[in-house]
Amino acid sequence: GIRAIRRTSRFWTTRHEAIARVREAMSSDVVLLRGPAGVGKTSLLRQFAASMEHDPERGVQFIDGGVTGAKELSRVLDAFSDGPSLHVLLIDNFNEAEGLTTDDVLALLRADTALRIVVATRQATGLESPLVALEFDVQVVPAPHLLMSQQEVASVLALNGVESTEVGVETLVERTHGWPALCQLVAARL
């Protein structure tokens, strides 16, 4: 609960560039957001879901891959079958050792041809296998493409009530390398 609240803080700014990259990658069957902790995968998934909230043609489901098992996936498919014609499943915390597996995700794709899946993970997955690539189109969005732009960092500072200059924002971006968690932490402490 606390973790989810922190991620959806009102002080987070929408990362328009990263959302645009994910939206562009949605032409693929599977989009992998891969990067270490702090790069903002979960917050980006939540922002992406919110950006599609008012799209009547897409049904969106957000699940935690670490606590969701194969049994719950049938309910996800049922929910999609009752909804709009295009389906987007957002899977956070995907880890082959816990919860969902690559086989579970592939079974979903085979069962629903209108399904697109966005997976946030910290490590390499079976979804990147050449055998999977023969059947499905998988696109990886690496960590450098998830980082915040200078304008987004300035927006985080403004949302936190921090007065800044262009040089100050530039220095902050340099020192945090645009990592969303670091930018948010600095903005909250200033």
N, C-alpha and C positions, 0 to 999 in steps of 0.2 A: 503494500500500500504506500508506504513512505517513498519508496523508490519511484513508483509510477507518478506520484504527485510531483516529485522533484523534476522528473523528465518533462512533465507537461506544465511547468512553471509559466506563469504569465510573463516572466521576464525573458523567455526564449523568443527569439525572432524567427520568423519563417525563413527558411533557407531556400529561396526561390531558385537559385542556380542548381542546387542538388536535386530539388524536386523536379525541375525540368529535365535533368539527366535521367532520373528514374522514369519519368513519364515517357521520354523518348525511347528508353530501353524496353518499355512495355510491349513493343512490337514482338519481342521474344516471348517464348513460353515461360521461361524462368529468368528472373533477375536476381543476382546475388549481390548484396551489399556486404562487402567483407572489409573488416578492419578491426583493430584492437579496441579495448575498452576506452571510452572517452571520445571516440571519433563521432559520436552522435547517431549511431544506427537506429536506436529505438526511437529517439525523438524525431528523426527523419521519417520513420515509418508512420508515426502518429500524425505528423504534419501532412504526409502524403495521403493518409486516410481522410484527414479533415479536408484536404483539397478536393477530394472526390465525393464529399458528403452530399452535395446538392446535384450530383449527376444522376438523373433518373434512369440512365441506360446501363449503369454499372452497379452491381451488388458487391459490397466490400465486407470482408471478414478479417478481423485482426486476432491472431492467436499467439500464445507463447509456446514455442516448439519444445521447450524444456519440460513443460508440465502437461502438454497435450499428447495423448497417445493415439494409436491407430483406431481405437474404439470410438473416439469422439469425431473422427473424420467423416463418418457416415452422416452425422448430424450436420456437419458443414456442407456436405453435398446436398442434403435435403433442403437446407436453408437456401442454397443457391438455386435449386430447381424451382422453388416457389417465388424467386425474385426476378430481377431484370435479366435480360438475355446475355449480358457480358458479366463475367465473374472475376474478381480480384481477391486473392487470398494473400494476406500479409502474415508472414511467419517470423516472429522475433526469437532470439536465443536458440537458433537451430544448432544442434549438436548431435552428431551421430550416436554418441554414447548414451544420451538421455532423450526420452520422449520420442519424437518423430524420427524416422530414418529416411534415407534417400528412396528406398523402395516404397515407403508410404506416400511420399510426394509424387513419385512417378505413377503410382496407382491412381492418385487423384487426377493427374493430367490425362491419363488414359480413359478415365471414367467421364470426364467433362471436357469436351473439345473447346468450350467457350471460356475455359479457365486460364488465367494468367497468375503466376505466383511470384511474389517478391519475398526473398529470404534474407534475413539479417543474421550474419554469423561471424565469429571471430577466427574461424579456421577453414582450411580446405575441406570440401565435402565431396561425396560421391556424385553430386550433381555435375561436377566438372569432368567426369569421366568421358573419354572418347566414345564409349559405347552409348552413353546417354545422348551425346551430341549427334549420333546417327539418327535418333528418333525425335529429339526435341532441341529447340534452339535455346541455349543458355548464354546469358550475357552477364559478365562480372563488372560491377562498378567498384573499383578499388578505393582504398582509404583516401588517397590524395584528392579524389573527386568528391569526397563527402565533406571536405573542410569548408570553413566559412570564408567568405570574401571580406575584403576590407569594409565594404558598405554594410554587410551584415553584422560585423563586429561593432561598427559605429552604432548600428541600430540597437544591439544588445546593451551598449553603454547608455544610450538614451533611455531605453526602457527601464534601466536600473537607476535613472536619475543622476548619472555621472556626466559631468560636463567634460568635454574632450575637444581636442584640436585634431586637425588632420595628421599632424606629425605624431601626436600621442597615439592615435589609432594605428597609424602605420607601424610605430614601435611595438605596440601591443600585438599586432598581427605577426610581426617578425619574431617576437619572443615566444608566442604561443603556437606559432606555425599554423594558426587558423583552426586549432582544435576546439570544437564547440564546448567541451567540458571545461577546458582551461579558460577560454574566453568568458564563459558564464561565471566561473569561480572568481576570476579577477574582477569582473564587473560587479559582482555581489560584495566584494571586499573593499572596493574603492569608495 
